[in-house]
Amino acid sequence: MHTPRLLLREYRWEDLAEHNKLITDPDVMYYIQDVFSRSFAESLDNLAVAAASKYEDPAEREFVFLVIADPETEEYMGGIGYTVLERSPAGKRVEPGAFLKREHWGKGYVTEALEELLRFAFEEDGVRRVDSCCLSDNLRSARAMEKSGMIFEGERRGFEWHVDSVKSRKYFGLLKEEWEEQHGKR
């Protein structure tokens, strides 16, 4: 998949070194502790899941994982994807996530990649609803969700322990019909 400035492509084994650098970086992964890798072996396992997902039947796959890359060089810049939370006759409900190398922060790449991921989800993958959340102090993530069209649905105050303190969590959502209306498809 292409955006004006990015290539979203499947993971390859050649991505392992850059993927490992990214998901072992404590600053980059501060808000994504469940993906944060503490060893090369953990990073290898993480990449194996991402790479294997492309071989699953799209109707049955539990994950969609893509590399955020430079369209000309295919340089690994980060990752984006979603987990299927529910399947129903009405469609899938998914939860997206993304991470990006520090040198690419603040340039709108996550928003751009998320917009394309949402397009794919709603137009090509049978998704009916996207649910997303972030810690309340993760302003970049919240802003990317808002800019991509996701709708703020509420905040759970003092919700969870994160690294060294109790933090609140913001929730966002987007229905297929809302996305279609935002993009003139209804």
Backbone as CSV, one residue per row, in Angstrom:
resi,resn,N_x,N_y,N_z,CA_x,CA_y,CA_z,C_x,C_y,C_z
1,MET,0.852,-1.169,0.000,0.000,0.000,0.000,0.899,1.235,0.000
2,HIS,0.437,2.241,-0.696,1.199,3.485,-0.781,0.376,4.658,-0.262
3,THR,1.079,5.605,0.339,0.508,6.892,0.710,1.363,7.925,-0.020
4,PRO,1.039,9.201,0.097,1.888,10.181,-0.596,3.371,10.114,-0.220
5,ARG,3.675,9.738,1.035,5.086,9.731,1.459,5.599,8.393,1.959
6,LEU,4.746,7.369,1.989,5.127,6.115,2.628,4.755,4.894,1.801
7,LEU,5.453,3.818,2.092,5.120,2.493,1.594,4.765,1.651,2.820
8,LEU,3.620,1.004,2.797,3.259,0.041,3.839,3.378,-1.325,3.190
9,ARG,4.308,-2.118,3.696,4.595,-3.415,3.082,4.652,-4.492,4.153
10,GLU,4.638,-5.727,3.700,4.734,-6.843,4.628,6.145,-6.923,5.221
11,TYR,6.227,-7.536,6.386,7.523,-7.751,7.035,8.324,-8.789,6.273
12,ARG,9.640,-8.610,6.309,10.582,-9.556,5.705,11.636,-9.907,6.752
13,TRP,12.272,-11.050,6.566,13.325,-11.454,7.497,14.478,-10.450,7.487
14,GLU,14.665,-9.766,6.355,15.734,-8.767,6.270,15.472,-7.570,7.191
15,ASP,14.271,-7.439,7.695,13.920,-6.331,8.589,14.362,-6.580,10.028
16,LEU,14.852,-7.776,10.323,15.100,-8.158,11.712,16.021,-7.197,12.462
17,ALA,17.138,-6.810,11.886,18.081,-5.937,12.603,17.445,-4.594,12.955
18,GLU,16.770,-3.971,11.990,16.130,-2.673,12.250,14.931,-2.825,13.181
19,HIS,14.194,-3.898,13.012,13.052,-4.171,13.886,13.535,-4.349,15.327
20,ASN,14.609,-5.094,15.496,15.171,-5.299,16.829,15.619,-3.977,17.449
21,LYS,16.297,-3.131,16.667,16.723,-1.821,17.188,15.526,-1.014,17.669
22,LEU,14.451,-1.071,16.904,13.271,-0.270,17.229,12.564,-0.789,18.477
23,ILE,12.246,-2.074,18.523,11.428,-2.556,19.636,12.230,-2.843,20.907
24,THR,13.545,-2.667,20.851,14.342,-2.729,22.081,14.698,-1.331,22.592
25,ASP,14.264,-0.295,21.893,14.525,1.086,22.306,13.503,1.476,23.373
26,PRO,13.942,1.667,24.621,12.987,1.955,25.694,12.229,3.270,25.505
27,ASP,12.811,4.243,24.836,12.102,5.502,24.595,10.982,5.317,23.577
28,VAL,11.276,4.613,22.491,10.274,4.376,21.451,9.138,3.513,21.996
29,MET,9.481,2.525,22.786,8.494,1.553,23.238,7.899,1.883,24.613
30,TYR,8.172,3.073,25.119,7.707,3.457,26.456,6.206,3.215,26.628
31,TYR,5.414,3.556,25.637,3.965,3.407,25.731,3.461,2.061,25.208
32,ILE,4.361,1.226,24.720,3.952,-0.069,24.155,4.726,-1.173,24.878
33,GLN,4.546,-1.257,26.177,5.296,-2.207,26.985,5.014,-3.659,26.621
34,ASP,3.824,-3.957,26.092,3.509,-5.339,25.731,4.253,-5.807,24.485
35,VAL,4.790,-4.885,23.694,5.570,-5.237,22.506,7.062,-5.020,22.750
36,PHE,7.401,-4.212,23.746,8.802,-3.913,24.065,9.590,-5.213,24.215
37,SER,10.699,-5.295,23.522,11.537,-6.490,23.518,12.766,-6.268,24.398
38,ARG,13.084,-7.263,25.179,14.243,-7.173,26.062,15.427,-7.992,25.569
39,SER,15.256,-8.641,24.402,16.346,-9.453,23.861,16.167,-9.643,22.363
40,PHE,17.248,-10.033,21.727,17.192,-10.342,20.296,16.230,-11.507,20.046
41,ALA,16.219,-12.497,20.940,15.327,-13.649,20.781,13.865,-13.212,20.811
42,GLU,13.518,-12.301,21.724,12.144,-11.782,21.763,11.814,-11.036,20.475
43,SER,12.757,-10.250,19.977,12.538,-9.520,18.727,12.338,-10.480,17.567
44,LEU,13.097,-11.550,17.547,12.959,-12.569,16.506,11.575,-13.202,16.557
45,ASP,11.107,-13.543,17.753,9.768,-14.112,17.895,8.702,-13.123,17.415
46,ASN,8.873,-11.845,17.763,7.931,-10.808,17.360,7.874,-10.702,15.843
47,LEU,9.040,-10.696,15.200,9.087,-10.609,13.743,8.503,-11.869,13.103
48,ALA,8.720,-13.015,13.705,8.176,-14.258,13.147,6.655,-14.211,13.093
49,VAL,6.024,-13.697,14.137,4.562,-13.567,14.144,4.122,-12.604,13.046
50,ALA,4.813,-11.468,12.945,4.463,-10.467,11.931,4.639,-11.026,10.521
51,ALA,5.747,-11.701,10.284,6.022,-12.241,8.946,5.067,-13.373,8.595
52,ALA,4.707,-14.197,9.556,3.829,-15.339,9.288,2.396,-14.912,9.008
53,SER,1.988,-13.768,9.524,0.593,-13.345,9.356,0.217,-13.162,7.884
54,LYS,1.198,-12.863,7.044,0.885,-12.655,5.627,0.483,-13.951,4.920
55,TYR,0.780,-15.105,5.528,0.451,-16.384,4.908,-0.905,-16.929,5.351
56,GLU,-1.529,-16.266,6.308,-2.817,-16.727,6.810,-3.939,-16.323,5.868
57,ASP,-4.993,-17.087,5.886,-6.196,-16.754,5.130,-6.723,-15.429,5.675
58,PRO,-6.904,-14.417,4.819,-7.368,-13.115,5.302,-8.644,-13.178,6.140
59,ALA,-9.506,-14.121,5.849,-10.752,-14.239,6.618,-10.506,-14.783,8.020
60,GLU,-9.376,-15.462,8.214,-9.094,-16.101,9.502,-7.963,-15.447,10.294
61,ARG,-7.213,-14.565,9.684,-6.034,-14.032,10.364,-6.418,-13.197,11.589
62,GLU,-5.556,-13.267,12.576,-5.777,-12.546,13.826,-5.076,-11.192,13.832
63,PHE,-4.104,-11.010,12.939,-3.306,-9.791,12.918,-3.085,-9.319,11.484
64,VAL,-2.928,-8.021,11.333,-2.406,-7.426,10.104,-1.215,-6.598,10.557
65,PHE,-0.019,-6.977,10.134,1.195,-6.257,10.505,1.896,-5.771,9.246
66,LEU,2.259,-4.491,9.221,2.934,-3.914,8.068,4.107,-3.051,8.507
67,VAL,5.127,-3.015,7.679,6.263,-2.125,7.887,5.909,-0.760,7.310
68,ILE,6.233,0.285,8.049,6.185,1.644,7.512,7.559,1.885,6.910
69,ALA,7.611,2.150,5.603,8.899,2.249,4.918,8.940,3.466,3.991
70,ASP,10.159,3.879,3.686,10.385,4.912,2.683,10.030,4.306,1.322
71,PRO,9.207,4.964,0.510,8.772,4.353,-0.750,9.886,4.166,-1.778
72,GLU,10.924,4.959,-1.706,12.007,4.833,-2.686,13.052,3.820,-2.263
73,THR,13.465,3.853,-0.995,14.539,2.977,-0.524,14.025,1.738,0.194
74,GLU,12.734,1.728,0.556,12.114,0.693,1.376,12.755,0.591,2.757
75,GLU,13.437,1.661,3.183,14.031,1.719,4.521,12.958,1.486,5.574
76,TYR,13.254,0.640,6.528,12.367,0.328,7.648,12.306,1.546,8.565
77,MET,11.116,2.123,8.690,10.923,3.303,9.539,10.153,2.958,10.807
78,GLY,9.361,1.907,10.760,8.539,1.519,11.901,7.536,0.462,11.488
79,GLY,6.523,0.305,12.317,5.507,-0.697,12.036,4.125,-0.195,12.397
80,ILE,3.132,-0.780,11.742,1.726,-0.452,12.002,0.908,-1.698,11.711
81,GLY,-0.220,-1.802,12.352,-1.086,-2.939,12.084,-2.264,-2.956,13.034
82,TYR,-2.971,-4.077,13.018,-4.059,-4.222,13.967,-4.261,-5.673,14.344
83,THR,-4.921,-5.835,15.478,-5.311,-7.135,16.003,-6.814,-7.259,15.848
84,VAL,-7.275,-8.409,15.378,-8.708,-8.660,15.280,-9.199,-9.041,16.678
85,LEU,-10.106,-8.236,17.214,-10.656,-8.468,18.549,-11.925,-9.308,18.506
86,GLU,-12.676,-9.189,17.409,-13.965,-9.867,17.313,-14.342,-10.028,15.849
87,ARG,-14.994,-11.147,15.560,-15.594,-11.382,14.246,-17.081,-11.609,14.465
88,SER,-17.880,-11.019,13.610,-19.323,-11.225,13.697,-19.892,-11.160,12.288
89,PRO,-21.163,-11.515,12.107,-21.769,-11.379,10.781,-21.729,-9.932,10.269
90,ALA,-21.629,-8.961,11.192,-21.574,-7.549,10.782,-20.187,-7.116,10.345
91,GLY,-19.167,-7.894,10.675,-17.792,-7.550,10.314,-16.853,-7.647,11.499
92,LYS,-15.605,-7.328,11.260,-14.568,-7.434,12.285,-14.504,-6.162,13.131
93,ARG,-14.067,-6.349,14.372,-13.710,-5.231,15.250,-12.223,-5.391,15.515
94,VAL,-11.456,-4.331,15.280,-9.995,-4.418,15.370,-9.434,-3.310,16.242
95,GLU,-8.200,-3.532,16.697,-7.472,-2.522,17.477,-6.115,-2.276,16.818
96,PRO,-5.874,-1.045,16.347,-4.601,-0.739,15.687,-3.509,-0.355,16.680
97,GLY,-2.281,-0.409,16.182,-1.125,0.058,16.928,-0.020,0.424,15.961
98,ALA,0.875,1.288,16.410,1.985,1.713,15.547,3.171,2.128,16.400
99,PHE,4.344,2.022,15.815,5.562,2.546,16.431,6.496,2.987,15.324
100,LEU,7.329,3.962,15.636,8.156,4.607,14.623,9.506,4.970,15.225
101,LYS,10.553,4.846,14.432,11.880,5.265,14.886,11.851,6.740,15.293
102,ARG,12.607,7.085,16.316,12.614,8.457,16.852,12.924,9.511,15.802
103,GLU,13.826,9.212,14.880,14.196,10.231,13.883,13.045,10.598,12.948
104,HIS,11.973,9.813,12.978,10.815,10.093,12.130,9.634,10.676,12.906
105,TRP,9.789,10.882,14.197,8.713,11.447,15.012,8.413,12.883,14.592
106,GLY,7.171,13.277,14.769,6.766,14.666,14.562,6.601,15.085,13.110
107,LYS,6.571,14.125,12.194,6.457,14.450,10.763,5.125,13.998,10.161
108,GLY,4.235,13.486,10.994,2.922,13.060,10.511,2.885,11.689,9.866
109,TYR,3.964,10.923,9.977,4.005,9.618,9.317,3.022,8.618,9.917
110,VAL,2.882,8.612,11.247,1.953,7.662,11.857,0.525,7.987,11.436
111,THR,0.162,9.262,11.428,-1.184,9.641,10.982,-1.412,9.199,9.548
112,GLU,-0.451,9.443,8.686,-0.577,9.071,7.272,-0.710,7.560,7.112
113,ALA,0.106,6.811,7.847,0.033,5.353,7.775,-1.282,4.847,8.369
114,LEU,-1.735,5.459,9.456,-2.990,5.050,10.083,-4.170,5.312,9.157
115,GLU,-4.161,6.430,8.469,-5.238,6.716,7.513,-5.310,5.637,6.438
116,GLU,-4.163,5.198,5.931,-4.156,4.150,4.908,-4.572,2.809,5.501
117,LEU,-4.157,2.524,6.730,-4.555,1.285,7.391,-6.075,1.255,7.586
118,LEU,-6.646,2.386,7.968,-8.097,2.465,8.129,-8.807,2.244,6.788
119,ARG,-8.277,2.844,5.727,-8.858,2.631,4.401,-8.858,1.142,4.053
120,PHE,-7.720,0.498,4.250,-7.613,-0.935,3.977,-8.607,-1.727,4.830
121,ALA,-8.663,-1.417,6.115,-9.535,-2.151,7.029,-10.995,-2.076,6.584
122,PHE,-11.456,-0.860,6.300,-12.864,-0.671,5.970,-13.206,-1.057,4.530
123,GLU,-12.306,-0.828,3.591,-12.609,-1.114,2.185,-12.261,-2.536,1.757
124,GLU,-11.243,-3.130,2.378,-10.750,-4.403,1.867,-10.773,-5.561,2.854
125,ASP,-10.891,-5.287,4.149,-10.736,-6.379,5.116,-11.978,-6.640,5.956
126,GLY,-13.104,-6.099,5.588,-14.343,-6.433,6.278,-14.439,-5.931,7.704
127,VAL,-13.766,-4.839,8.008,-13.817,-4.277,9.358,-15.046,-3.384,9.474
128,ARG,-15.750,-3.497,10.585,-16.928,-2.663,10.854,-16.650,-1.606,11.911
129,ARG,-15.665,-1.872,12.797,-15.349,-0.933,13.872,-13.875,-1.045,14.233
130,VAL,-13.264,0.133,14.473,-11.893,0.207,14.965,-11.954,0.790,16.373
131,ASP,-11.348,0.093,17.325,-11.226,0.556,18.706,-9.760,0.826,18.971
132,SER,-9.470,1.973,19.553,-8.080,2.299,19.849,-8.011,3.042,21.171
133,CYS,-6.852,2.999,21.783,-6.676,3.707,23.045,-5.203,4.040,23.241
134,CYS,-4.966,4.952,24.162,-3.594,5.295,24.532,-3.610,5.868,25.940
135,LEU,-2.465,5.847,26.578,-2.358,6.506,27.873,-2.581,7.995,27.662
136,SER,-3.209,8.635,28.615,-3.593,10.040,28.454,-2.410,10.966,28.234
137,ASP,-1.237,10.604,28.750,-0.077,11.476,28.542,0.652,11.192,27.228
138,ASN,0.155,10.251,26.438,0.731,9.962,25.129,0.050,10.867,24.092
139,LEU,0.425,12.125,24.121,-0.232,13.136,23.297,-0.068,12.884,21.803
140,ARG,1.100,12.384,21.381,1.323,12.121,19.952,0.358,11.060,19.430
141,SER,0.188,10.008,20.197,-0.711,8.945,19.769,-2.148,9.434,19.703
142,ALA,-2.579,10.143,20.727,-3.946,10.681,20.735,-4.169,11.602,19.541
143,ARG,-3.199,12.438,19.244,-3.324,13.378,18.125,-3.405,12.635,16.787
144,ALA,-2.599,11.590,16.620,-2.640,10.807,15.377,-4.010,10.161,15.193
145,MET,-4.582,9.654,16.271,-5.913,9.044,16.163,-6.955,10.087,15.769
146,GLU,-6.914,11.237,16.409,-7.870,12.302,16.097,-7.709,12.782,14.654
147,LYS,-6.464,13.004,14.222,-6.224,13.505,12.867,-6.631,12.487,11.802
148,SER,-6.594,11.208,12.138,-6.977,10.180,11.169,-8.492,9.968,11.130
149,GLY,-9.223,10.710,11.947,-10.676,10.634,11.908,-11.313,9.849,13.031
150,MET,-10.499,9.258,13.903,-11.073,8.503,15.011,-11.742,9.466,15.998
151,ILE,-12.758,8.981,16.658,-13.593,9.807,17.531,-13.308,9.477,18.991
152,PHE,-13.016,10.509,19.786,-12.760,10.341,21.214,-14.040,9.856,21.885
153,GLU,-13.936,8.758,22.641,-15.111,8.167,23.266,-15.087,8.237,24.785
154,GLY,-13.970,8.651,25.368,-13.937,8.770,26.814,-12.574,8.482,27.397
155,GLU,-12.490,8.678,28.700,-11.234,8.484,29.415,-11.515,7.735,30.711
156,ARG,-10.688,6.751,30.995,-10.755,6.033,32.269,-9.644,6.586,33.142
157,ARG,-10.042,7.342,34.136,-9.085,8.037,35.008,-8.444,7.057,35.984
158,GLY,-7.149,7.255,36.252,-6.432,6.403,37.199,-6.608,4.931,36.899
159,PHE,-6.531,4.584,35.632,-6.938,3.259,35.165,-5.905,2.156,35.374
160,GLU,-4.621,2.444,35.153,-3.650,1.349,35.178,-2.273,1.813,35.610
161,TRP,-1.529,0.850,36.111,-0.134,1.089,36.448,0.671,1.012,35.163
162,HIS,1.519,2.021,34.938,2.375,2.018,33.756,3.763,2.490,34.161
163,VAL,4.732,1.635,34.063,6.144,1.854,34.348,6.386,2.264,35.801
164,ASP,5.933,3.465,36.190,6.261,3.925,37.539,5.130,4.674,38.240
165,SER,3.941,4.680,37.631,2.820,5.403,38.245,1.493,4.950,37.647
166,VAL,0.414,5.337,38.315,-0.919,5.043,37.814,-1.276,6.114,36.794
167,LYS,-1.817,5.680,35.650,-2.134,6.607,34.568,-3.556,6.377,34.060
168,SER,-4.083,7.395,33.433,-5.401,7.336,32.810,-5.251,6.878,31.366
169,ARG,-6.348,6.397,30.786,-6.334,5.895,29.417,-7.469,6.531,28.631
170,LYS,-7.147,7.017,27.409,-8.130,7.602,26.498,-8.557,6.552,25.478
171,TYR,-9.847,6.600,25.120,-10.407,5.640,24.173,-10.969,6.361,22.952
172,PHE,-10.708,5.777,21.792,-11.159,6.306,20.513,-11.821,5.174,19.738
173,GLY,-12.721,5.524,18.828,-13.362,4.523,17.986,-13.749,5.110,16.652
174,LEU,-14.000,4.236,15.704,-14.457,4.664,14.391,-15.249,3.522,13.768
175,LEU,-16.464,3.846,13.358,-17.321,2.891,12.670,-17.130,3.023,11.162
176,LYS,-17.374,1.939,10.456,-17.209,1.963,9.000,-18.048,3.067,8.371
177,GLU,-19.296,3.222,8.811,-20.154,4.252,8.211,-19.646,5.663,8.513
178,GLU,-18.999,5.861,9.660,-18.403,7.164,9.966,-17.219,7.436,9.044
179,TRP,-16.392,6.404,8.830,-15.246,6.544,7.934,-15.737,6.852,6.514
180,GLU,-16.765,6.133,6.072,-17.308,6.375,4.732,-17.828,7.796,4.598
181,GLU,-18.507,8.290,5.619,-19.024,9.658,5.584,-17.871,10.670,5.542
182,GLN,-16.836,10.438,6.330,-15.669,11.328,6.342,-14.984,11.387,4.991
183,HIS,-15.059,10.308,4.215,-14.345,10.221,2.935,-15.272,10.295,1.723
184,GLY,-16.487,10.779,1.942,-17.411,10.977,0.830,-17.840,9.716,0.136
185,LYS,-17.908,8.617,0.851,-18.251,7.343,0.239,-19.685,6.941,0.544
186,ARG,-20.438,7.842,1.171,-21.847,7.525,1.497,-22.747,8.485,0.798
